[in-house]
Amino acid sequence: MADEAKGGIEIHPMDQFIVEPLFGDGAIHWYTPTNVTLWLFFAVVAVTLLMVVGTRGRAIVPSRSQSVGEMAYGFVYKMVEDVTGKEGLKYFPYIFTLFLYILLANFLGLIPGSFTTTSHIAVTAVLAGAVFVTVTVLGFVKNGAGFLSLFWVSSAPLVLRPILAIIELISYFVRPVSHSIRLAGNVMAGHAVLKVFAGFAASLGVFSFIPIFGIVAIYALEVLVSAIQAYVFTILTCVYLKDALHPHH
């Protein structure tokens, strides 16, 4: 965590994000099981345990796990309905799956010794890219060429509309980039800061309690950030879906 070197302290906060094979020390290929693969699987298991195993009783008086599942369900359902309208509710299962997966992957990454999959742009880019392709295809399927009206600001003066159309087009294709970097960047930054404070605590000996207070505060903040980033990713997905369903300015 922290190494003594030349009379100073060396802390390597980015080492926690290194992708390593689960078996052996050879080269990593696309089919190689890695620590990323393992924790992606754990996130899927966590979602399954919460929404399938935890709610299997369908009790009138819900258990704790059923209460959590129902609260999450109601929260995302209301979000989708408010942002996209009734028409967007048919896509609720996809959006709800995204929310739960990101939320639980973020929380699993806070377990000491775990691997935070959502800190890797390779993971978040796939999630954001899937959203981008889905809403774009849906936009053309539902509206045909009328989907292009999303880029034509009819309320603006005619002379400005071509310029605004170029700006709108660029901002549209930047969506998956910002969508993925926002999630990965926030998660990575928080974990890196935690590692720095932990490195100081490990090197200060009897005074280690000083950075430990900082670790506790940052850890509490990271719990909040984990939930907020899942919410932000999901509500942006709803906004993009709304544009696909109702592209007219």
C-alpha positions in Angstrom: 0.0 0.0 0.0 2.8 2.4 0.9 6.5 1.7 0.4 9.5 3.4 2.0 11.9 4.6 -0.7 14.9 6.9 -0.4 13.7 8.2 3.0 10.2 9.1 1.6 6.9 7.4 1.1 5.8 5.8 -2.1 2.0 5.3 -2.5 0.6 3.6 -5.6 -3.1 4.5 -5.7 -3.6 3.2 -9.2 -2.3 -0.3 -8.5 -5.8 -1.4 -7.4 -7.1 -0.9 -10.9 -4.6 -3.3 -12.6 -6.3 -6.1 -14.5 -4.8 -9.5 -13.6 -5.5 -13.0 -14.8 -7.2 -15.3 -12.3 -5.0 -18.3 -13.2 -1.3 -18.0 -13.8 0.7 -14.9 -14.9 0.5 -15.1 -18.7 -0.7 -12.6 -21.2 -4.3 -11.4 -21.0 -6.5 -12.1 -24.0 -10.1 -11.4 -24.6 -11.1 -14.8 -23.3 -8.8 -14.8 -20.3 -10.7 -14.9 -16.9 -9.5 -11.9 -14.9 -10.3 -10.1 -11.7 -12.6 -7.9 -13.7 -14.5 -11.0 -14.9 -14.8 -12.3 -11.4 -16.3 -9.1 -10.0 -18.6 -8.6 -12.9 -19.9 -12.1 -12.2 -20.3 -11.2 -8.5 -22.4 -8.1 -9.5 -24.7 -10.3 -11.6 -25.0 -12.7 -8.6 -25.8 -9.8 -6.3 -28.6 -8.6 -8.6 -30.0 -12.1 -8.8 -29.9 -12.6 -5.0 -31.7 -9.3 -4.4 -34.4 -9.5 -7.1 -34.9 -13.2 -7.5 -34.0 -14.9 -4.3 -34.8 -12.0 -2.0 -38.3 -11.4 -3.3 -39.3 -15.0 -4.0 -41.7 -15.1 -1.0 -43.9 -12.3 -2.4 -45.0 -11.7 1.1 -47.7 -9.1 2.0 -45.5 -8.1 4.9 -42.1 -8.0 3.0 -38.8 -9.2 4.4 -35.8 -6.8 4.4 -34.5 -8.0 1.1 -38.0 -7.8 -0.5 -38.4 -4.3 0.9 -35.1 -3.2 -0.6 -36.1 -4.7 -4.0 -39.5 -3.1 -4.0 -38.1 0.3 -3.0 -35.5 0.1 -5.9 -38.2 -1.0 -8.3 -40.6 1.8 -7.3 -37.8 4.4 -7.4 -36.7 3.5 -10.9 -40.2 3.0 -12.2 -41.2 6.5 -11.1 -38.0 7.9 -12.6 -38.7 6.3 -16.0 -42.4 7.4 -15.9 -41.6 11.0 -15.0 -38.8 11.5 -17.6 -40.1 9.5 -20.6 -43.8 9.3 -19.9 -46.0 6.2 -20.1 -44.6 5.3 -23.5 -41.2 4.7 -22.0 -42.4 2.2 -19.4 -42.1 -0.7 -21.8 -38.3 -0.2 -21.6 -38.3 -0.1 -17.8 -36.8 -3.7 -17.4 -33.7 -2.6 -19.4 -33.2 0.6 -17.4 -33.9 -1.1 -14.1 -31.3 -3.7 -14.9 -28.8 -1.0 -15.7 -29.5 0.8 -12.4 -29.2 -2.3 -10.2 -26.1 -3.6 -11.9 -24.2 -0.3 -11.6 -25.4 0.3 -8.1 -24.4 -3.1 -6.8 -21.1 -3.2 -8.8 -20.3 0.2 -7.1 -21.1 -1.1 -3.7 -19.1 -4.4 -4.2 -16.1 -2.2 -5.1 -16.2 -0.7 -1.6 -15.5 -4.1 0.0 -11.8 -4.1 1.1 -9.7 -6.3 -1.3 -12.4 -6.3 -4.0 -12.1 -5.0 -7.6 -14.2 -2.0 -8.7 -15.3 -2.9 -12.2 -17.1 0.4 -12.8 -13.8 2.2 -12.5 -12.7 0.8 -15.8 -13.7 2.7 -19.0 -13.8 -0.6 -20.8 -16.8 -1.6 -18.7 -18.6 1.7 -18.5 -18.0 2.3 -22.3 -19.8 -1.0 -23.1 -22.8 0.1 -20.9 -22.9 3.6 -22.4 -22.4 2.3 -25.9 -25.3 -0.1 -25.5 -27.5 2.7 -24.4 -26.4 4.9 -27.3 -27.0 2.2 -29.9 -30.3 1.2 -28.4 -31.8 4.7 -28.2 -30.5 5.6 -31.7 -32.0 2.5 -33.3 -35.2 3.0 -31.4 -35.4 6.6 -32.5 -35.2 5.7 -36.2 -37.6 2.7 -35.7 -40.2 4.8 -33.9 -39.9 8.1 -35.9 -38.1 7.2 -39.2 -36.4 10.2 -40.7 -38.3 12.3 -38.3 -35.8 11.4 -35.6 -33.4 13.8 -37.4 -35.6 16.6 -36.1 -33.8 16.1 -32.8 -30.9 18.0 -34.4 -32.9 20.7 -36.1 -33.9 23.5 -33.6 -37.0 24.8 -35.3 -37.6 27.4 -32.6 -34.2 29.2 -33.4 -33.8 31.8 -36.1 -33.5 30.3 -39.5 -29.9 31.6 -40.0 -28.7 29.9 -36.8 -30.4 26.5 -37.4 -27.6 24.9 -39.5 -25.0 25.9 -37.0 -27.1 24.6 -34.1 -27.7 21.4 -36.0 -23.9 20.8 -36.2 -23.6 21.5 -32.5 -26.5 19.2 -31.7 -25.0 16.5 -33.9 -21.6 16.7 -32.2 -23.1 16.7 -28.7 -25.2 13.7 -29.6 -22.2 11.6 -30.6 -20.3 12.8 -27.5 -23.0 11.3 -25.3 -21.6 7.8 -24.9 -18.2 9.3 -24.1 -19.4 11.6 -21.4 -21.8 8.9 -20.2 -19.0 6.4 -19.6 -16.3 8.7 -18.5 -18.5 10.4 -15.8 -19.1 7.0 -14.1 -15.6 5.6 -14.4 -13.9 8.9 -13.5 -15.9 9.5 -10.3 -15.5 5.9 -9.1 -11.8 5.8 -9.9 -11.0 9.1 -8.3 -12.7 8.2 -5.0 -11.0 4.9 -4.7 -7.6 6.5 -5.5 -8.1 9.0 -2.7 -9.0 6.2 -0.3 -5.8 4.4 -1.3 -3.7 7.5 -0.7 -5.1 8.0 2.8 -4.7 4.3 3.6 -1.1 4.6 2.5 -0.5 7.4 4.9 -2.2 5.5 7.7 0.1 2.5 7.1 3.2 4.6 7.2 2.5 6.8 10.2 2.7 4.1 12.9 1.3 5.4 16.2 -0.2 8.5 14.4 -2.1 6.4 11.9 -5.4 7.4 13.6 -5.1 10.8 12.0 -5.6 9.7 8.3 -8.0 7.0 9.5 -10.5 9.7 10.3 -10.1 10.9 6.7 -10.6 7.4 5.4 -13.8 7.0 7.3 -15.2 10.3 6.0 -14.1 9.5 2.4 -15.6 6.0 2.6 -18.9 7.4 3.7 -18.7 9.8 0.8 -17.9 7.0 -1.6 -21.0 5.1 -0.4 -23.1 8.2 -1.4 -21.2 8.6 -4.7 -21.8 5.0 -5.6 -25.6 5.5 -5.3 -25.5 8.9 -7.0 -23.5 7.7 -10.0 -25.9 4.8 -10.5 -28.7 7.3 -10.4 -27.0 9.8 -12.8 -26.2 7.0 -15.3 -29.8 5.8 -15.2 -31.5 9.2 -15.4 -29.3 10.2 -18.3 -30.4 7.0 -20.0 -34.0 8.0 -19.4 -33.3 11.5 -20.9 -31.7 9.9 -24.0 -34.7 7.5 -24.3 -37.1 10.4 -24.1 -35.2 12.1 -27.0 -35.6 8.9 -29.0 -39.3 8.7 -28.3 -40.1 12.4 -28.7 -37.3 14.0 -30.9 -39.1 17.2 -31.8 -37.8 20.3 -30.1 
